[in-house]
Amino acid sequence: MNLNLNLKMNLEDKEIGIPTERTLKILKKASERAKAEVEKNLKSLAEREDYSPQFDYFMKLCGGEQTPEAIERRTGRSAARLLCIQAPIELIHAAGFHPYKIASGSQAMTSLAAHGLPALMCPMIRAVIGAVLESGPGSGTSPVTSPWILPTTCDWVAKFPEMLRSFGVENRIHWMELPHLKDGDAGQARWLEEVFGLKKFLETSGAKIGRKSLADSVRIYDDAWRALNRLAKMRREERIANVWFMLIAGSFFLDSPERWTEAALSIAPSSAPPSGPGRARVFLAGSPIFFPNFKLLHLLEDTGITVAADDLCSGERVFPGAVACKDTSEFGIISALAQRYHQGCLCPTFIDNDRRVNGILCEKRTAGLRGVVFHVLKGCHPYDLESLGIERILKERGLRFLRIETDYASEDSQNLRTRLEAYRRTFGGERDEL
């Protein structure tokens, strides 16, 4: 964690009414609390019965420094910062950047950015703003070499630079205007235009993107996707706990894809037999979950509920899927990337999003799912709205549905535990008999 005193000057310049002494205290206290959060959660993971040294690499990534400077030292590439997975990471990599999806599950960081922001807003965005402030307004990195690439997925992302500016933070932003209709020709053509616009932007401060560099990057990330798929299969078979899967998936953007892939492929499945047929096997959907905010993951496990699959953009949906590319020309590869990222995305900001329900129903058949836990972060309006329609459809198809609305605070843990225990009992059978 960095304590950058430049924030003091920016807060003073913006005249938001916080004395210098208090500003320093806020920064110091937030840094100490964030560090304590991480250490507490890492200690909890290390004390698990299924802990193995094979997880140390991923624990070190999630528990280590996550500033753009740290990412650049680790990968040898300038960091291009993202807030969502809609921008093609292969294109960013081919330009010589490291795609760094900045995210934060830190409650301490949400408190650092609390003043001057709406009371009810996405806690993940608030935590990211706090993390940016805590590490310095420019994150110590030149905005020319470390841009933000922001597809307009939701209102919080669209207003993200404006919120940063209110704290005196200026960054180089490249917008990608996201068509919210996927299946129409007009939307697909518009998104392809945006992807080519991203290529042009990246080449202004990065390397020229050619067919060979594109093909190499596609291969590297396809290898990483296959490694993640292998781990997802292990989770379906209950050969790796959901907590470990989410930690590994969440660490992906914190190191080079080659090194992460090698470490992910080295994970050996647990020899413990899967649980009995009465086990409450569920699908986890909704808002993303980032370390160290694994509150819901631990509560699910503690109450006897097994997460067998998910469609979180912090979990299995880190990658939309492998690139299917028959035309290996530069245009053909970029077109294939645009199609995969647009049509393969399950973000609730899209209007035509039937694939989300179809994917869950497919998992019901193939993974033996009996229910769905839908996680909604308070202030995450797209997922909040989508949960209403999905609940009705999935219940009609025989899946038990539970909507969990929460934030990064731990005060509601006991209430959530009570609800999860009641939900668990709807599956029939007592936990001790499983």
N, C-alpha and C positions, 0 to 999 in steps of 0.2 A: 504494500500500500504506500502511495506517495502522499506527502503533505506539501502541496505546492502553494507557497505564500502569494503567488501571483493572483490567486483568487481574491485575496484581500483587496488588491488594487481595483479589480474589476467590480467587486461589490461596492466599493467606495465610489467609483466612477459612475455607477448606475444609481447611486443615491437611494438605495432601497431601505435605508434606515437601520442597518445593523452596524453597531460600533465595531471598530477594528478588533478590540479585545474579545468581544463576543464571537466575531467571525472566526478568529483563531481557535477559540474554545470549541466551537461547533465542528470545525474541521478536525481538530485533534480527537474529539470525542467520537465523531463518526468513524474515523480511521481505526480507533481502538475497538469500537463495537463491531465493525466489519471484520477485523482480524479475529476477534473472539468468536464471531459467528462461524467463520470458516474453520477455525481450529476445533470448535465444538463438534461440528458435523464430520470433520475428518476423523476425529477421535472416535465418534460413534461408528463410523464405517470400519475403522481398524479393529474395533472390538466385536464385530459381528462374527458369528460362528463360521460363516462361509467366506470370510476374508482370506485372500491369498496374495502373496507378493506380486502376482501377475497384474494386480490392479494398481500397483504403486505409481506407475507411469501416469495413469489417468487422474489419480488423486493428486499427484504433484502438479499436473496442469491446472486442474480446477482450483487448487489451493494456492497456486503461485501468482505472481504478478501478471496482470492482464491489461496493461497499458499498451498502446500501439508500439511504444519503444521496445517493450519486452517481446512483443510478437515479432517485431523486425529483427531483434537479436536472435530469436529462436529460429526464424525461418530464412533469414538472409534476404528478405524482400520487404519493400515498403508495404504498409498495411492499407488496404482499401476497406473502409469501415462500412458495414451493412447493419440494417435493423431487421431485415427479413430475408427469407431465402428465395425471393422472387427473381432477383437479379442473377443471371447465369454466372456461376462462380468459375466455370471453365474459361469463359471469355476474360474474366478478371485475371486469372492465373496466367493465361497465354500472353497477357500484356506485361508480365513481370511483377505483378502485385501479388500479395497474399490476401485472399478474401477473408476478412475478419468480421464475423457476425458478432457484434458487441451485444452482450446481454448481461443481466444481473439479477440474481435472486436474493440480494442483500437487503434486509429490512433497514439496516443502518444507512444505506445509501438513499432509501426513499425519504428518510427523515432529513437528510442533508439538503434535499431539493424541495422540501415541503413548502417553504415560504415562496410566495409569488406564483404558485401553481394552483389549479383547481383542486378542491378538496377531494372530489370523487373523480379520479383519473386512473388510467392503467398503471398499476404499481410497477410493472416491468419497465415502462417508459420513464417513470419517475426515478426508478433505481438507476437506469442508464444515465439519465441526466446527472444524478448525484455522483455516479462513478466518474463521469467526465469532469465535473467540478472538482472532485477530490484529487484527481490526478493532474489538474491544471487546465485552464481554459482552452489552450491549444493542444492539450495532452502532450506538450513538449515536442510535437511533431509539426513540421511545416505543412500548412494546409495545401500547399502546391503538390507535395508528394504523398500526402495521406488524405485523400478525399473521402467524403461520405457519398454513398450511392443509395438513393432512396426511391424505390418504387412506391407509388401512392396507394398503398394497400388499405390503410384506414386513416381516420381523421387525426389520430394521435401521431402517426408517422408524418402526415402532411404538415402538422403544426410543430413538429419536433425542432427544426432549425429556428423557428420563431421563439420557442421556449428557451432554447440555448442562448439566443441573442439577448433575452431579457436578463440573463446572468452575465452578459458581456462576453459571450463566447461566439466567435465567428469561425466558420469552417467553410471549406470549399465543398459545395453541394452539387451533385448531378442528379436531377430528377428523372425518373422513368414513369411516364404517365400510363397507368395500368388500365387497359380496357376491362370492364367488369362483366362483359359477356364473352364466354370462351368459345362457344361453338359456332358463332357466325363468322363468315369470311371477313367482314369488316374489322372485327375485333382482332382476329389473327393477323391480318395484314398490318393493323396499327401497331400491334406488339412487335412484329418483326421489324418495323421501322424504328421502334424504340430500342431494340437490341442493337441494330446497326448504329443508332445514335450513341449508345454506350460504347461501342467499339471505337468510334471516332473520338469520344471524350477520353477514353483510356490511352489512346495513342498520343494525345497531346502531351502527356507527362510520363508515359511508360514506353514500352517497346512496341514496334509495329507488329500487328497481329497478322500472321500468315497461316496458310493451310497446315504447315508442319507443326507450328507451335500450338495451333488449335487442336490438331489430332493428338499431340502428346498430352495436352491438358485433359482432353476427354478421356484418354486411356487412364491417366492417373486417378481421376475422380470416379471413373467406372470401377476401378480396382477397389477404391474406398467404399463405394456403394455395395459391392459384393461382400466386403468384409462386414459392413453393418448388417446386411441381409443375413449373413451367417449367424451373427449374434442374435438377430430377431428370431431366427428359427430355433436357436438354443433356448430363448425365452419361452417360445410357444411350447417347447418340450419340457419346460421347467428345469432346464439344465444350467440356467443362470438367473439370478434374482432380478426382478424389475429394477431395483435400486441401482444395481451395478450397470445394467443396460443403459439406464438414463444418464448415469455419470459418464459412461464411455461416449454415448452419442453427444452429450452436451460439451464434451471436451474437444470435439472435432476441429473447430476453427482456431484452436489455441496453439497448433503446431503445424508443421508441414504435412500435407496429406500423405506423403510417402511414409514418413515416420509413424504417423498415427495408424495407417493401414497395417504396417508391420506389427505394431503392438496389438492391434485389434485381432489380427489373425493368430497371434500367439496365445490368446485366451483359450484355455482348455475347458470343456464343459464339465459341470459338476457330475459326480458319479452317483449322487443321491437320486433315488427313484422318484418320479413324479407323484403328486398326491393322488388320492383316490378319486373315483368318479363323482363324488358328492361335493368336491371342492368348488368354491365360488370363483369360477374363471370369468374374468370380465375384460372388456375392451375399454381402454382409457382414451377419452376424446376431449376436445375443447382447447382451452388456453394453454400456452406453453408453460413448462415447469423447468426452472433453472436452479442449479446449485448456487448457494447452499440452502435454498428454500425447498427442501425435500419433505416438508411437513406432511403433505397428502400421501406421498409415496410410503412413508413410514407408517402412517395411520392405516392405510389399506393393508399393508403386510401384517400389522399388529392385530387387526380384526379378522384375519383369516381370509382375506380377499386376494386372489392371485391375478395380477395383470398379465395377460397372455399376449396382448398386442395393443398398439396405439396408433393414432394418426396425428400426434403432436408434432409441431414444427421444431420441437426440441428433442424429439425421439426418432421414430421410424421415418418421419417426413423430413429429416435433415436433407435427404436427397429425394427428388421427385421420382427417380428411377433411372435406369440406364438409357443412354442416348441411342436411338435407332436411326442410323444414318446410312442410306443407300448411296446417296451422292456424296462422295468424299472431297468434293471441291470446297474451297473456302466458303462460298455462298451456301452450299449444301449443308455443311456442318453448322453454320450459324443458324440456318433455317430450322435444322433439327433441334438445336438447343432452344430456340424460341418456342417451338411447338411443345417441347417437353416441359419447359418451365411454365408456360401459359396453361395448356390443357391438362397437364398432370397435377397442377396445384389444387389443393382442397381448401384453401383459405375461405372463410365464410364471407369475405368481402365480395366474392363472385355471386352473380345472380343465378346462373345455371350451375348448380352445385350438387346435382343428383348423384354424382360419383361418390360423394362422401357417404351417403346412406348405403349405396350399393356395396361399397368397400367393407363397411361394418357387417352387412348381411353375409357377404362372402366369407369374412372371418368367422362368423357364427358357425357356418357349415364346416370350414376347414380346421378351425382351432378349437371347436367344442365350446364356444362362448355361451354363457348363460345370462349375461347382463352387460350393461354399459354404465360406466361412471363418467359423467360429463362435468369437467372442471371449468369453472368460469372465474376468472379474476375480476374482482370488483372494478368497474370502470371499463371493462373490455366489452364494449357494446355489440360488435358483430357476433361474437360467440354467445353472448347473452341472448340475443334475438334468435340465433339459429337453434339454440337448444330447445326452444318451444316447439318448432315444427318437427325436429328430429325425434323428440320424445314421443310424440303421437305415433309416428310411423313405426318406430322400433318396438313400442309396446304392442302395436297391432301384430307385429311379427313374432311375438312371444319372448322378447328380451326384457329383463327387468332393468329399469332405468332409474338412475339417481343423479340428480343435478346438485353439484357442490359449488356454492359460491363462497369465495374466500379471498384473502389478500396475503401479504407477507407476514402479518403479525401472528403470534402464537397464541393469543388470548382465546381464540375460538377452537382450540385443539380439542378440548373436552366435549364441546358441543358436536364437533364433527365426528369424534369417536363414537358418541352415542348414536348419531344418525347412521354411521357405517355399520355398527353392530346390529342395529335394527334391520338395515338393508341386508346384511349377511344372513340373518335368520329367515328372510323370505326365500332363500334358496333351499330350505329344508335341511333337516339333520343338524345335529349339534357339532360344533367345531371339534370337540374331543373325539368324535367318532370317525373323523376323516382320516 
